[in-house]
Amino acid sequence: MANKVEVKELLDAGVHFGHLTRRWNPNMAPYIYMERNGIHIINLYKSAAKMQEAGDALAKIAASGRKILFVATKKQAKEIVAEQAEKANMPYITERWPGGMLTNFVTIRRAVKKMASIDRMKKDGTFNTLSKKERLQVDRLRAKLEKNLGSISDMSRLPGALFVVDITREHIAIKEAQKLNIPIFAMVDTNSDPREVEYVIPSNDDASKSINKVVSYVADSIVEGLSERKASKDSKKEKAENEEKEPKAPKATVKQPEAEAPSKDAEDKKAMQEAKKDVKLESKKETLDKASSNEEE
């Protein structure tokens, strides 16, 4: 279970500051506490509850072995998201969102493989056989791929969930995830529509302090889920090893009943001999004749 969220810590991080009242989205009304100086104030008690809920769900996804893709291309969130995603050992996109990243995942994987093939060329010496111009082109291509896709090179299949900072800015990522029914966790400010997200965290998505507070909590929840997965794997492995080491108990032999010794008594012997004599069976005709004679009597 994820750690408890303290409302005071959220207040200190400025998570409660929303956008100007004229830029609000009416669907965010349930999460707004009040208006002050023309700015909407987010209800931090609801933010804390939603963070807890999202943290528990993300921990379960991480424990199941699925990847969680972090998405944040805005300037103040890039470094924070990259750092926290690396801490949780999860893929992330902090540069431009590559169109079709999820809906056309096969092509994206092909580009990642291209990056790996360039690395192999450099290792086996093929790269040195190219002309100077070709080497320069390959280096530029490698640098471009690394910048855009380097952080998702380990993601061999579609992620189990998406964590997004600012759903208005990352609307293409949101649409792709919706099309593929991938659950979306997101920091949602007062100018965004919370209906597009399964797990809403109402919070200030513009201040770096606020982003750091929410994303670090999410990353800690994922790390907790991963450690649970590792612990369960280790316990299963240990149990299997113990079962192999323990000597198997020999199968219990069924004791056969002792054969009864033949009686030595003279009368018993006589009775046995009589029993062994062939019994003469009556024919069908004799049986019917006997039956009819009995009826006449």
Backbone as JSON, one array per atom type, in Angstrom:
{
  "sequence": "MANKVEVKELLDAGVHFGHLTRRWNPNMAPYIYMERNGIHIINLYKSAAKMQEAGDALAKIAASGRKILFVATKKQAKEIVAEQAEKANMPYITERWPGGMLTNFVTIRRAVKKMASIDRMKKDGTFNTLSKKERLQVDRLRAKLEKNLGSISDMSRLPGALFVVDITREHIAIKEAQKLNIPIFAMVDTNSDPREVEYVIPSNDDASKSINKVVSYVADSIVEGLSERKASKDSKKEKAENEEKEPKAPKATVKQPEAEAPSKDAEDKKAMQEAKKDVKLESKKETLDKASSNEEE",
  "N": [[0.85, -1.2, 0.0], [0.5, 2.23, -0.79], [2.29, 5.07, 0.62], [0.89, 7.32, 3.09], [-0.65, 10.41, 2.19], [0.2, 13.65, 3.07], [-1.68, 16.5, 3.74], [-0.69, 19.0, 4.44], [1.9, 18.99, 3.39], [1.32, 19.03, 0.67], [0.15, 21.52, 0.52], [2.34, 23.18, 1.14], [3.87, 22.7, -1.11], [2.46, 24.0, -3.03], [0.4, 22.82, -4.46], [-2.25, 23.39, -4.56], [-2.86, 25.62, -6.11], [-4.74, 26.78, -8.8], [-5.8, 27.59, -12.18], [-6.54, 30.81, -13.74], [-9.8, 32.07, -13.08], [-11.39, 32.6, -15.33], [-10.4, 30.86, -17.18], [-11.18, 28.33, -16.57], [-12.3, 24.86, -16.51], [-15.54, 23.73, -16.48], [-16.08, 21.09, -15.69], [-14.27, 20.53, -13.74], [-15.28, 21.44, -11.42], [-16.13, 19.84, -9.08], [-13.71, 19.41, -7.79], [-12.75, 21.84, -6.99], [-12.11, 24.15, -4.44], [-12.44, 26.88, -3.66], [-12.59, 30.37, -4.79], [-10.02, 32.72, -5.19], [-8.69, 35.93, -5.42], [-9.15, 35.96, -8.19], [-8.28, 33.48, -8.95], [-8.65, 29.96, -9.08], [-8.86, 27.74, -6.31], [-7.69, 24.6, -5.51], [-9.21, 21.76, -3.94], [-7.46, 20.35, -1.46], [-7.8, 18.12, 0.14], [-9.26, 16.39, -1.39], [-7.41, 16.06, -3.42], [-5.35, 14.73, -2.05], [-6.65, 12.31, -1.4], [-7.15, 11.29, -3.96], [-4.54, 11.03, -4.92], [-3.59, 9.03, -3.24], [-5.25, 6.91, -4.02], [-4.5, 6.64, -6.75], [-1.79, 6.01, -6.4], [-1.92, 3.48, -5.11], [-3.13, 1.95, -7.14], [-1.21, 2.13, -9.19], [0.94, 0.87, -7.97], [0.01, -1.75, -7.9], [-0.12, -2.32, -10.65], [2.58, -2.16, -11.31], [3.53, -4.24, -9.71], [2.46, -6.36, -11.08], [4.14, -6.62, -13.19], [3.98, -5.05, -15.46], [4.82, -2.21, -17.56], [4.95, 1.33, -16.83], [4.31, 4.19, -18.53], [5.74, 7.35, -18.47], [4.76, 10.64, -19.26], [5.69, 13.83, -20.17], [6.16, 16.79, -21.58], [6.49, 19.45, -21.15], [8.5, 22.28, -20.25], [9.16, 22.8, -17.47], [8.68, 20.36, -16.31], [10.14, 18.33, -17.46], [12.87, 17.49, -16.57], [12.33, 16.66, -13.94], [10.44, 14.56, -14.25], [11.93, 12.78, -15.86], [14.0, 12.1, -14.08], [12.6, 10.91, -11.88], [11.26, 8.83, -13.18], [13.4, 7.25, -14.05], [14.36, 6.5, -11.57], [12.32, 4.82, -10.75], [12.67, 2.92, -12.65], [11.28, 3.01, -15.13], [9.87, 3.59, -18.43], [9.94, 6.75, -20.28], [8.69, 9.79, -21.81], [9.97, 12.78, -22.67], [10.59, 14.55, -24.58], [9.37, 15.72, -27.76], [6.17, 14.27, -28.36], [6.12, 11.3, -30.12], [4.15, 10.85, -32.92], [1.73, 8.28, -33.11], [2.96, 6.69, -31.31], [1.84, 4.82, -29.55], [-0.4, 3.71, -30.95], [0.78, 2.95, -33.31], [2.81, 1.15, -32.66], [4.56, -0.82, -33.56], [6.1, 0.31, -35.63], [7.53, 2.2, -34.17], [9.04, 0.53, -32.56], [10.63, -0.55, -34.51], [12.23, 1.6, -35.16], [13.64, 1.84, -32.79], [15.05, -0.54, -32.86], [16.66, 0.03, -35.01], [18.38, 1.85, -33.9], [19.75, 0.16, -32.15], [21.0, -1.48, -34.03], [22.82, 0.29, -35.19], [24.52, 0.67, -33.05], [25.62, -1.88, -32.91], [27.0, -1.92, -35.31], [29.03, -0.13, -34.76], [30.41, -1.54, -32.84], [31.29, -3.95, -34.09], [32.95, -2.99, -36.06], [32.05, -2.33, -38.6], [31.11, 0.2, -38.97], [33.37, 1.81, -39.29], [34.13, 1.28, -41.87], [32.57, 2.81, -43.49], [32.11, 5.83, -45.45], [33.29, 9.19, -44.69], [31.21, 11.05, -44.79], [28.93, 9.39, -44.69], [29.27, 8.26, -42.19], [28.89, 10.49, -40.58], [26.21, 11.06, -41.12], [24.98, 8.77, -40.1], [25.67, 9.03, -37.4], [24.27, 11.35, -36.74], [21.65, 10.46, -37.13], [21.54, 8.49, -35.16], [21.85, 10.06, -32.83], [19.52, 11.58, -32.96], [17.52, 9.62, -32.74], [18.15, 8.64, -30.21], [17.61, 10.86, -28.62], [14.81, 11.18, -28.93], [13.72, 8.59, -28.57], [15.29, 7.14, -26.86], [14.76, 6.77, -24.15], [12.76, 4.9, -24.11], [13.74, 2.53, -24.98], [13.87, 0.06, -23.72], [11.29, -0.78, -23.59], [9.45, -3.22, -24.62], [6.88, -3.92, -25.22], [3.43, -2.7, -25.33], [2.64, -0.21, -22.87], [1.42, -0.77, -19.47], [0.07, 1.25, -18.27], [-0.45, 4.85, -18.36], [1.2, 7.75, -17.26], [0.56, 11.07, -17.0], [1.58, 14.48, -17.22], [-0.15, 17.37, -17.3], [-2.74, 17.18, -19.19], [-3.93, 18.62, -21.21], [-1.92, 19.66, -22.8], [-0.7, 17.28, -23.62], [-2.53, 16.02, -25.37], [-2.57, 14.34, -27.61], [-1.27, 11.99, -26.85], [-3.07, 11.18, -24.89], [-5.37, 10.64, -26.43], [-4.46, 8.48, -27.99], [-3.96, 6.53, -26.02], [-6.54, 6.19, -25.02], [-7.79, 5.07, -27.23], [-6.63, 2.56, -27.27], [-7.46, 1.53, -24.91], [-5.84, 1.88, -22.63], [-5.17, 2.44, -19.26], [-5.23, 5.74, -17.83], [-3.33, 7.85, -15.82], [-3.17, 10.98, -14.31], [-1.96, 14.35, -13.71], [-4.2, 16.81, -13.18], [-5.17, 20.0, -13.98], [-7.13, 23.02, -13.23], [-7.97, 23.94, -15.7], [-8.43, 21.81, -17.36], [-10.08, 18.84, -18.7], [-11.39, 16.51, -16.63], [-12.73, 14.18, -17.31], [-11.52, 12.74, -19.27], [-9.68, 11.11, -18.17], [-8.84, 8.2, -16.28], [-7.8, 7.96, -13.67], [-7.74, 10.64, -11.79], [-5.67, 13.24, -10.63], [-6.19, 15.97, -9.03], [-4.45, 18.88, -9.34], [-1.84, 21.4, -9.31], [-0.33, 21.78, -12.31], [1.69, 23.3, -13.34], [3.69, 24.51, -11.74], [6.98, 23.71, -10.79], [7.64, 22.72, -8.28], [5.25, 21.65, -7.32], [4.79, 19.69, -9.27], [7.0, 18.05, -8.81], [6.41, 17.1, -6.25], [4.09, 15.51, -6.61], [4.84, 13.68, -8.67], [7.08, 12.43, -7.55], [5.89, 11.09, -5.44], [4.27, 9.29, -6.83], [6.26, 7.81, -8.18], [7.54, 6.62, -5.98], [5.5, 4.94, -5.11], [5.38, 3.15, -7.24], [7.92, 1.99, -7.08], [7.61, 0.68, -4.67], [5.68, -1.22, -5.39], [7.2, -2.72, -7.22], [9.16, -3.76, -5.52], [7.6, -5.43, -3.95], [6.87, -7.32, -5.86], [9.37, -8.43, -6.4], [9.98, -9.53, -3.9], [7.97, -11.49, -3.65], [8.67, -13.15, -5.77], [11.2, -14.04, -4.91], [10.49, -15.45, -2.6], [8.97, -17.52, -3.69], [10.93, -18.79, -5.2], [12.69, -19.59, -3.19], [11.07, -21.36, -1.79], [10.71, -23.35, -3.72], [13.34, -24.28, -3.94], [13.75, -25.3, -1.37], [11.93, -27.39, -1.37], [13.1, -29.06, -3.24], [15.45, -29.75, -1.91], [14.59, -31.15, 0.38], [14.38, -34.53, 1.45], [12.49, -36.98, -0.23], [9.76, -38.64, 1.24], [9.62, -42.16, 1.78], [7.41, -44.31, 0.02], [4.59, -45.64, 1.66], [4.43, -49.04, 2.43], [1.98, -51.4, 1.63], [0.72, -53.66, 3.86], [0.41, -57.04, 3.32], [-2.31, -59.22, 4.01], [-1.87, -61.99, 6.21], [-1.8, -65.36, 5.08], [-4.28, -67.69, 5.9], [-3.59, -70.41, 7.95], [-4.05, -73.88, 7.11], [-6.54, -75.85, 8.75], [-5.86, -78.42, 11.18], [-7.59, -80.12, 12.36], [-9.57, -83.1, 12.48], [-12.36, -83.22, 11.91], [-12.74, -80.8, 10.65], [-11.22, -81.18, 8.36], [-12.69, -83.18, 7.11], [-15.06, -81.84, 6.57], [-14.16, -80.0, 4.71], [-13.42, -81.64, 2.59], [-15.89, -82.67, 1.81], [-17.06, -80.34, 0.95], [-15.62, -79.86, -1.32], [-16.49, -81.74, -3.07], [-18.09, -82.47, -6.18], [-21.06, -80.85, -6.94], [-24.11, -82.14, -7.92], [-26.05, -80.86, -10.43], [-29.47, -80.17, -11.01], [-31.44, -80.91, -13.89], [-33.29, -78.77, -16.2], [-35.75, -79.87, -16.77], [-36.12, -81.69, -14.7], [-36.36, -79.97, -12.56], [-38.72, -78.59, -13.19], [-40.54, -80.72, -13.14], [-40.44, -81.4, -10.45], [-41.51, -79.17, -9.31], [-44.12, -79.18, -10.32], [-45.15, -81.53, -9.17], [-45.14, -80.85, -6.5], [-47.12, -78.94, -6.49], [-49.37, -80.47, -7.08], [-49.61, -82.06, -4.82]],
  "CA": [[0.0, 0.0, 0.0], [1.28, 3.46, -0.91], [2.37, 5.9, 1.82], [-0.2, 8.29, 3.26], [-0.34, 11.75, 1.69], [-0.07, 14.72, 4.03], [-2.27, 17.7, 3.1], [0.21, 20.14, 4.72], [3.01, 18.91, 2.42], [0.76, 19.48, -0.61], [-0.04, 22.97, 0.64], [3.68, 23.8, 1.07], [4.37, 22.55, -2.49], [1.64, 24.83, -3.93], [-0.42, 21.94, -5.31], [-3.63, 23.88, -4.54], [-3.08, 26.75, -7.02], [-5.28, 26.45, -10.11], [-5.65, 28.63, -13.2], [-7.46, 31.94, -13.63], [-11.2, 31.61, -13.09], [-11.96, 32.7, -16.68], [-9.85, 29.77, -18.01], [-11.49, 27.04, -15.93], [-13.17, 23.88, -17.16], [-16.62, 23.47, -15.51], [-16.06, 19.71, -15.21], [-13.37, 20.45, -12.58], [-15.99, 22.04, -10.28], [-16.12, 19.03, -7.85], [-12.39, 19.42, -7.16], [-12.38, 23.22, -6.65], [-12.52, 24.51, -3.08], [-12.92, 28.26, -3.64], [-11.93, 31.31, -5.7], [-9.32, 33.78, -4.46], [-7.96, 36.86, -6.29], [-9.33, 35.59, -9.59], [-7.66, 32.16, -9.19], [-9.33, 28.85, -8.41], [-8.07, 26.98, -5.33], [-8.05, 23.17, -5.56], [-9.45, 21.13, -2.64], [-6.31, 19.46, -1.23], [-8.24, 16.86, 0.74], [-9.61, 15.53, -2.54], [-6.14, 15.77, -4.11], [-4.66, 13.71, -1.25], [-7.38, 11.05, -1.56], [-6.94, 10.82, -5.33], [-3.14, 10.61, -5.02], [-3.52, 7.73, -2.55], [-5.93, 5.94, -4.9], [-3.64, 6.44, -7.92], [-0.57, 5.32, -5.94], [-2.25, 2.06, -4.88], [-3.38, 1.31, -8.44], [0.08, 2.04, -9.91], [1.74, -0.16, -7.28], [-0.51, -3.06, -8.35], [0.3, -2.51, -12.05], [4.03, -2.43, -11.26], [3.71, -5.58, -9.12], [2.07, -7.36, -12.09], [5.22, -6.73, -14.16], [3.75, -4.18, -16.61], [5.51, -0.92, -17.53], [4.14, 2.55, -16.75], [4.98, 5.2, -19.36], [5.6, 8.73, -18.01], [4.74, 11.6, -20.38], [5.71, 15.24, -19.77], [7.03, 17.5, -22.53], [6.62, 20.87, -20.8], [9.86, 22.61, -19.81], [9.37, 22.7, -16.02], [8.43, 18.99, -15.84], [11.03, 17.38, -18.15], [13.93, 16.92, -15.74], [11.73, 15.98, -12.77], [9.83, 13.3, -14.71], [13.03, 11.89, -16.29], [14.71, 11.62, -12.88], [11.74, 10.02, -11.1], [10.99, 7.62, -13.98], [14.62, 6.44, -13.98], [14.41, 5.94, -10.21], [11.36, 3.71, -10.73], [13.03, 2.03, -13.75], [10.15, 3.02, -16.05], [10.1, 4.41, -19.64], [9.36, 8.09, -20.22], [8.81, 10.66, -22.98], [10.08, 14.17, -22.23], [10.73, 15.38, -25.78], [8.12, 15.72, -28.53], [5.47, 12.98, -28.42], [6.13, 10.78, -31.5], [2.81, 10.44, -33.33], [1.6, 6.83, -33.3], [3.81, 6.01, -30.33], [1.1, 3.66, -29.03], [-1.26, 3.09, -31.98], [1.64, 2.38, -34.35], [3.95, 0.76, -31.82], [5.48, -1.67, -34.35], [7.04, 1.21, -36.32], [8.4, 2.79, -33.14], [9.99, -0.53, -32.17], [11.57, -0.69, -35.62], [13.18, 2.71, -35.01], [14.49, 1.5, -31.64], [15.96, -1.59, -33.35], [17.62, 0.71, -35.88], [19.36, 2.41, -32.96], [20.55, -0.97, -31.67], [21.84, -1.96, -35.15], [23.92, 1.26, -35.34], [25.46, 0.35, -31.96], [26.33, -3.11, -33.31], [27.93, -1.53, -36.38], [30.19, 0.51, -34.12], [31.15, -2.55, -32.09], [31.97, -4.94, -34.95], [33.88, -2.33, -36.99], [31.41, -2.01, -39.89], [30.95, 1.66, -39.0], [34.62, 2.42, -39.76], [34.28, 1.05, -43.32], [31.76, 3.81, -44.19], [32.8, 7.09, -45.77], [33.18, 10.2, -43.65], [29.88, 11.64, -44.89], [27.98, 8.38, -44.23], [29.44, 8.14, -40.73], [28.28, 11.68, -40.0], [24.76, 10.89, -41.25], [24.59, 7.72, -39.15], [25.79, 9.61, -36.06], [23.15, 12.28, -36.55], [20.44, 9.65, -36.99], [21.63, 7.85, -33.83], [21.62, 11.11, -31.82], [18.1, 11.96, -33.04], [16.75, 8.5, -32.18], [18.44, 8.6, -28.78], [16.91, 11.98, -27.99], [13.36, 10.97, -28.94], [13.27, 7.24, -28.2], [16.28, 6.45, -26.0], [14.19, 6.45, -22.84], [11.79, 3.78, -24.21], [14.42, 1.43, -25.68], [13.61, -1.2, -23.01], [9.84, -1.06, -23.6], [9.26, -4.16, -25.73], [5.44, -4.05, -25.52], [2.64, -1.54, -24.91], [2.66, -0.05, -21.41], [0.21, -1.14, -18.73], [-0.61, 2.49, -17.88], [0.2, 6.11, -18.76], [1.13, 8.83, -16.28], [0.7, 12.29, -17.8], [1.56, 15.8, -16.59], [-0.86, 18.32, -18.18], [-3.44, 16.42, -20.25], [-4.28, 19.53, -22.32], [-0.74, 19.71, -23.67], [-0.41, 15.92, -24.14], [-3.82, 15.49, -25.82], [-2.38, 13.26, -28.6], [-0.97, 10.79, -26.05], [-4.33, 10.8, -24.23], [-6.25, 10.04, -27.45], [-3.92, 7.16, -28.37], [-4.19, 5.62, -24.89], [-7.99, 5.93, -24.98], [-8.1, 4.17, -28.36], [-6.12, 1.22, -26.94], [-7.97, 1.18, -23.56], [-4.76, 1.89, -21.64], [-5.57, 3.34, -18.17], [-4.47, 6.98, -17.78], [-3.18, 8.54, -14.55], [-2.7, 12.31, -14.72], [-2.13, 15.58, -12.94], [-5.21, 17.58, -13.92], [-5.35, 21.35, -13.45], [-8.51, 23.52, -13.33], [-8.31, 24.26, -17.09], [-8.49, 20.54, -18.12], [-11.3, 18.04, -18.56], [-11.04, 15.27, -15.91], [-13.46, 13.02, -17.83], [-10.66, 12.01, -20.21], [-8.69, 10.36, -17.4], [-9.41, 7.23, -15.33], [-7.33, 8.3, -12.32], [-7.48, 12.09, -11.78], [-5.02, 13.84, -9.47], [-6.37, 17.41, -9.18], [-3.24, 19.53, -8.83], [-1.18, 22.43, -10.1], [0.6, 21.1, -13.21], [2.6, 24.3, -13.92], [4.81, 24.78, -10.84], [7.9, 22.57, -10.7], [7.57, 22.19, -6.92], [4.03, 20.84, -7.26], [5.02, 18.52, -10.15], [7.97, 17.2, -8.12], [5.75, 16.45, -5.11], [3.15, 14.47, -7.08], [5.55, 12.66, -9.45], [7.94, 11.65, -6.64], [4.99, 10.18, -4.7], [3.89, 8.24, -7.79], [7.45, 6.97, -8.4], [7.74, 5.82, -4.76], [4.46, 3.89, -5.12], [5.79, 2.16, -8.25], [9.08, 1.28, -6.5], [7.04, -0.21, -3.65], [5.06, -2.34, -6.12], [8.28, -3.54, -7.78], [9.81, -4.49, -4.42], [6.66, -6.51, -3.58], [7.0, -8.33, -6.91], [10.67, -9.09, -6.2], [9.88, -10.32, -2.67], [7.14, -12.67, -3.93], [9.48, -14.02, -6.63], [12.24, -14.65, -4.07], [9.87, -16.42, -1.7], [8.61, -18.69, -4.51], [12.18, -19.47, -5.56], [13.2, -20.22, -1.97], [10.18, -22.48, -1.5], [11.02, -24.4, -4.7], [14.65, -24.84, -3.57], [13.56, -26.1, -0.15], [11.23, -28.63, -1.75], [14.08, -29.92, -3.92], [16.43, -30.24, -0.92], [13.96, -32.09, 1.32], [14.28, -35.9, 0.9], [11.11, -37.44, -0.38], [9.41, -39.74, 2.14], [9.35, -43.4, 1.03], [6.0, -44.67, -0.04], [4.2, -46.64, 2.67], [4.11, -50.36, 1.81], [0.73, -51.99, 2.15], [1.0, -54.99, 4.43], [-0.52, -58.05, 2.82], [-2.83, -60.07, 5.13], [-1.25, -63.33, 6.27], [-2.68, -66.45, 4.64], [-4.74, -68.51, 7.05], [-3.02, -71.78, 7.93], [-5.12, -74.9, 7.06], [-6.81, -76.49, 10.05], [-5.4, -79.81, 11.3], [-8.63, -80.88, 13.05], [-10.11, -84.16, 11.62], [-13.72, -82.85, 11.48], [-12.6, -79.7, 9.67], [-10.71, -81.77, 7.12], [-13.8, -83.92, 6.52], [-16.0, -80.84, 6.05], [-13.52, -79.4, 3.53], [-13.48, -82.63, 1.52], [-17.28, -82.7, 1.36], [-17.33, -79.11, 0.23], [-14.94, -79.9, -2.6], [-17.15, -82.7, -3.96], [-18.92, -81.83, -7.22], [-22.5, -80.85, -6.66], [-24.85, -82.51, -9.11], [-27.09, -79.89, -10.71], [-30.68, -80.71, -11.63], [-31.74, -80.36, -15.21], [-34.46, -77.89, -16.2], [-36.95, -80.72, -16.8], [-36.3, -82.23, -13.34], [-36.8, -78.87, -11.68], [-40.14, -78.31, -13.49], [-41.32, -81.87, -12.66], [-40.53, -81.3, -8.98], [-42.4, -78.05, -8.99], [-45.52, -79.56, -10.61], [-45.54, -82.56, -8.19], [-45.39, -80.12, -5.25], [-48.41, -78.24, -6.63], [-50.44, -81.5, -7.01], [-49.75, -82.44, -3.4]],
  "C": [[0.88, 1.24, 0.0], [1.25, 4.26, 0.39], [1.23, 6.91, 1.86], [0.27, 9.67, 2.8], [-0.73, 12.78, 2.74], [-0.54, 15.97, 3.3], [-1.35, 18.9, 3.28], [1.37, 20.17, 3.72], [2.55, 19.38, 1.03], [0.58, 20.99, -0.63], [1.3, 23.7, 0.49], [4.24, 23.75, -0.36], [3.56, 23.37, -3.48], [0.78, 24.02, -4.88], [-1.83, 22.51, -5.49], [-3.9, 25.02, -5.53], [-3.56, 26.28, -8.39], [-5.02, 27.57, -11.1], [-6.6, 29.8, -12.9], [-8.89, 31.44, -13.79], [-11.81, 31.64, -14.5], [-11.47, 31.57, -17.59], [-10.24, 28.38, -17.48], [-12.33, 26.14, -16.82], [-14.26, 23.51, -16.15], [-16.65, 22.05, -14.94], [-15.13, 19.52, -14.01], [-14.02, 21.0, -11.31], [-15.96, 21.18, -9.0], [-14.79, 19.08, -7.09], [-11.92, 20.82, -6.73], [-12.96, 23.59, -5.29], [-13.12, 25.91, -3.04], [-12.2, 29.09, -4.71], [-11.27, 32.4, -4.86], [-8.47, 34.61, -5.43], [-8.01, 36.45, -7.77], [-8.7, 34.26, -9.97], [-8.45, 31.1, -8.45], [-8.36, 28.1, -7.49], [-8.59, 25.55, -5.31], [-8.22, 22.63, -4.14], [-8.37, 20.07, -2.39], [-6.69, 18.14, -0.57], [-8.63, 15.85, -0.35], [-8.36, 15.14, -3.31], [-5.4, 14.64, -3.4], [-5.3, 12.34, -1.41], [-7.13, 10.44, -2.94], [-5.5, 10.36, -5.55], [-2.95, 9.22, -4.41], [-4.1, 6.62, -3.44], [-5.05, 5.61, -6.12], [-2.38, 5.68, -7.55], [-0.79, 3.83, -5.73], [-2.43, 1.31, -6.2], [-2.08, 1.13, -9.22], [0.99, 0.99, -9.29], [1.32, -1.56, -7.72], [-0.08, -3.36, -9.79], [1.78, -2.86, -12.11], [4.31, -3.83, -10.73], [3.34, -6.68, -10.11], [3.12, -7.51, -13.18], [5.04, -5.87, -15.4], [4.5, -2.86, -16.44], [4.51, 0.23, -17.45], [4.91, 3.65, -17.49], [4.67, 6.61, -18.83], [5.68, 9.66, -19.21], [4.68, 13.02, -19.83], [6.69, 15.98, -20.67], [7.17, 18.98, -22.19], [7.94, 21.11, -20.07], [10.09, 22.35, -18.32], [9.2, 21.27, -15.47], [9.44, 17.98, -16.39], [12.01, 16.68, -17.22], [13.39, 16.13, -14.56], [11.2, 14.61, -13.16], [10.91, 12.3, -15.13], [13.73, 11.28, -15.09], [13.89, 10.6, -12.1], [11.42, 8.73, -11.86], [12.19, 6.69, -13.98], [14.76, 5.78, -12.62], [13.49, 4.72, -10.1], [11.62, 2.68, -11.82], [11.88, 1.86, -14.75], [10.47, 3.89, -17.27], [9.44, 5.77, -19.52], [9.58, 8.83, -21.54], [8.84, 12.1, -22.46], [10.37, 15.12, -23.4], [9.38, 15.37, -26.51], [7.5, 14.32, -28.56], [5.48, 12.47, -29.86], [4.74, 10.26, -31.88], [2.74, 8.95, -33.63], [2.48, 6.03, -32.36], [3.14, 4.75, -29.77], [0.31, 2.95, -30.12], [-0.45, 2.47, -33.11], [2.96, 1.93, -33.71], [5.0, -0.06, -32.58], [6.54, -0.82, -35.05], [8.02, 1.84, -35.35], [9.45, 1.78, -32.71], [11.05, -0.73, -33.26], [12.65, 0.39, -35.54], [14.15, 2.45, -33.86], [15.51, 0.43, -32.04], [17.03, -1.02, -34.26], [18.76, 1.3, -35.04], [20.3, 1.31, -32.45], [21.48, -1.49, -32.77], [23.02, -1.02, -35.39], [24.98, 0.99, -34.26], [26.27, -0.89, -32.29], [27.37, -2.81, -34.39], [29.21, -0.92, -35.79], [31.05, -0.5, -33.38], [31.93, -3.49, -33.01], [32.86, -4.32, -36.02], [33.3, -1.98, -38.33], [31.31, -0.5, -40.07], [32.19, 2.36, -39.59], [34.83, 2.24, -41.27], [33.48, 2.07, -44.15], [32.59, 5.06, -44.49], [32.53, 8.11, -44.67], [31.76, 10.79, -43.62], [28.8, 10.68, -44.34], [28.05, 8.22, -42.71], [28.76, 9.31, -40.01], [26.75, 11.57, -40.02], [24.24, 9.86, -40.23], [24.64, 8.24, -37.72], [24.64, 10.55, -35.75], [21.84, 11.54, -36.33], [20.39, 9.01, -35.6], [21.32, 8.84, -32.71], [20.14, 11.5, -31.77], [17.21, 10.87, -32.41], [16.93, 8.41, -30.67], [17.66, 9.67, -28.03], [15.41, 11.7, -27.87], [12.91, 9.64, -28.36], [14.21, 6.5, -27.25], [15.7, 5.99, -24.69], [13.19, 5.29, -22.89], [12.41, 2.57, -24.91], [14.16, 0.07, -25.03], [12.14, -1.6, -23.03], [9.51, -1.92, -24.82], [7.79, -4.39, -26.08], [4.71, -2.81, -25.01], [2.61, -1.43, -23.39], [1.34, -0.46, -20.76], [-0.6, 0.07, -18.31], [0.21, 3.68, -18.36], [0.1, 7.08, -17.59], [1.49, 10.12, -17.0], [0.69, 13.53, -16.91], [0.99, 16.77, -17.62], [-1.5, 17.62, -19.38], [-3.84, 17.3, -21.43], [-3.14, 19.59, -23.31], [-0.49, 18.36, -24.35], [-1.68, 15.26, -24.67], [-3.66, 14.35, -26.83], [-2.11, 11.94, -27.88], [-2.24, 10.27, -25.38], [-5.25, 10.08, -25.21], [-5.78, 8.64, -27.84], [-4.17, 6.13, -27.27], [-5.66, 5.24, -24.79], [-8.39, 4.92, -26.06], [-7.71, 2.72, -28.04], [-6.56, 0.74, -25.55], [-6.85, 1.03, -22.53], [-5.16, 2.86, -20.53], [-4.64, 4.56, -18.07], [-4.51, 7.57, -16.37], [-2.62, 9.93, -14.89], [-2.88, 13.37, -13.65], [-3.06, 16.47, -13.75], [-5.42, 18.93, -13.23], [-6.79, 21.83, -13.72], [-8.92, 23.88, -14.76], [-8.47, 23.01, -17.96], [-9.79, 19.8, -17.84], [-10.96, 16.7, -17.88], [-11.72, 14.01, -16.44], [-12.62, 12.17, -18.78], [-9.69, 11.05, -19.5], [-9.38, 9.42, -16.41], [-9.05, 7.58, -13.88], [-6.87, 9.77, -12.31], [-6.75, 12.46, -10.5], [-5.16, 15.35, -9.63], [-5.21, 18.16, -8.54], [-2.72, 20.57, -9.8], [-0.13, 21.76, -10.99], [1.58, 22.07, -13.88], [3.83, 24.56, -13.06], [5.68, 23.54, -10.67], [7.87, 21.92, -9.32], [6.38, 21.24, -6.76], [4.21, 19.55, -8.08], [5.94, 17.53, -9.44], [7.31, 16.42, -6.98], [4.88, 15.28, -5.57], [3.9, 13.33, -7.78], [6.44, 11.8, -8.56], [7.1, 10.67, -5.83], [4.6, 8.99, -5.57], [5.04, 7.27, -8.01], [7.71, 6.07, -7.19], [6.74, 4.67, -4.68], [4.83, 2.77, -6.08], [6.95, 1.32, -7.73], [8.6, 0.27, -5.46], [6.4, -1.44, -4.3], [6.1, -3.29, -6.69], [8.97, -4.37, -6.7], [8.93, -5.64, -3.93], [6.77, -7.66, -4.58], [8.28, -9.14, -6.71], [10.62, -10.02, -4.98], [9.08, -11.6, -2.9], [7.89, -13.67, -4.82], [10.52, -14.78, -5.82], [11.67, -15.72, -3.16], [9.47, -17.7, -2.45], [9.84, -19.52, -4.87], [12.73, -20.24, -4.37], [12.38, -21.46, -1.62], [10.49, -23.66, -2.43], [12.35, -25.08, -4.36], [14.55, -25.74, -2.35], [12.88, -27.43, -0.44], [12.17, -29.61, -2.44], [15.06, -30.54, -2.93], [15.86, -31.3, 0.0], [13.88, -33.49, 0.7], [12.83, -36.37, 0.88], [10.86, -38.65, 0.51], [9.09, -40.99, 1.33], [7.87, -43.76, 1.1], [5.69, -45.79, 0.96], [3.79, -47.94, 1.97], [2.87, -50.94, 2.47], [1.01, -53.42, 2.59], [-0.07, -55.97, 3.96], [-1.02, -58.9, 3.99], [-2.24, -61.48, 5.04], [-2.27, -64.4, 5.87], [-3.02, -67.35, 5.84], [-4.22, -69.95, 6.9], [-4.16, -72.81, 7.91], [-5.27, -75.6, 8.41], [-6.38, -77.96, 10.03], [-6.45, -80.7, 11.97], [-9.29, -81.85, 12.05], [-11.49, -83.78, 11.07], [-13.67, -81.76, 10.41], [-12.15, -80.23, 8.32], [-11.83, -82.46, 6.37], [-14.78, -82.96, 5.84], [-15.46, -80.22, 4.76], [-13.62, -80.34, 2.34], [-14.89, -82.71, 0.94], [-17.63, -81.47, 0.51], [-16.73, -79.12, -1.17], [-15.6, -80.86, -3.59], [-18.03, -81.94, -4.96], [-20.4, -81.96, -6.85], [-23.22, -81.14, -7.96], [-26.01, -81.55, -9.3], [-28.27, -80.56, -11.38], [-30.87, -80.08, -13.0], [-33.01, -79.51, -15.12], [-35.75, -78.7, -16.09], [-37.24, -81.27, -15.41], [-36.84, -81.16, -12.39], [-38.29, -78.59, -11.9], [-41.04, -79.44, -12.99], [-41.52, -81.8, -11.16], [-41.53, -80.24, -8.57], [-43.86, -78.42, -9.21], [-46.03, -80.58, -9.62], [-45.88, -81.88, -6.83], [-46.78, -79.42, -5.29], [-49.57, -79.22, -6.51], [-50.68, -81.93, -5.58], [-50.47, -81.36, -2.62]]
}
